Amino acid sequence: MADAPLSFVPTLPLPGTWGVTHGSGFLGDMIRYVEQAESKSARFPEGDHEAAWAGHVVVCIGGGQIIQAQWPKVIISPIRVHPDAIWATGQPLTSEQRTEGTAAVMALAGTQYDALAYAYFLAKLAEIPMTKDFAALEREAAKAGPICSGVMVREQEAMGVDIGPLRTAAIQSPDFISPADCLRWGLDHGWMHKQVPSW
């Protein structure tokens, strides 16, 4: 069988490009549930369902690899582990920014979650459908160490990007940046390389 024409071969994102994925399992489902509920606002009276598709954030580091916070630590993985990723390929970054951002996230590789705090965070997530205590969830998530979107935020800060709008893109609390916040930020700027699937 002949190789597919070059036009059908996807282009890998440049190093320093972040992306969002749907996420999977119980944690992904709960993250999306919280994001949908917390993003209710004048702009999104029923919640930002489009942005809440995102349950996980990754950063491309080049060479067909990504870096991601995946319990119990920040790890380097093949980019192919998240074939559903929607990449912020349109974010205007210089090559110097990409180098600085990639170095910043690479320095996080191997960083451990606080295991006890993470267990407590999971326990809080399990209570969300009953308690609806989203503020408590945000406080506990902040204690759990680097979460997936936290890796991307550290990268953006290292690159000198103004992340002010990111802090309130979908979820209104400035103390907790979720995957939905990241996706809404990218969508509002027209950076994302493809549309968000329906879910």
C-alpha positions, 0 to 999 in steps of 0.5 A: 500500500502506498504511503499517504500523501504528505498533505494527510500527514499531521504536523507536530506542534512546535516545542512550547505549544500547549494542548488540551485533551478530553481526559479519561476515567473518573478523574476526567469525568469529575473535572469536566463536571466541576468545570461545567458547573463552575463556568456558569456566568452571564456569558455562559448561563448553563456553563461553558460546555465547549470549554469543559470538554478539556479534562487535561493539559499537556505541553509539547517539548519536541521530538514527538514528546510531551510533558504532563502532570500525571499522578504521581509525578510530572512525566515525559510521554510520547505525543501519540498518547493523546491523539485527541489533543487540540493544540494552541498552534496559533499562539504567537510565540518567538523561538526564544520564548519557546526555548525558555518555556520548554526549559521551564517545563522540562525542569518540572519532570519528575516533580512529585505530587504530594501523595497525601494531598492528592488522595485528599483531593480525590476524596473531595472530588468524590464528594462534589456531586453531593456537596457542590463545594467547588471553593473547597475543591479549588483549595484542595487542588492547589495543595496537591502540587503541580496539576496538568494546567499548572505545568502549562501556566508555569511555562507561560509565565517563564515565556513572559506571556500575559496570563491575566485573561487566562486566570478567569477565562472559564472558571471565575476563581483566579486561584485555580486554572483548569483545563477548561480555562486554558481551552477557553483562553485559546478559543477566545484568541483563535489559537486552537488548531481544530474545533472542539468535538461535541460530547 
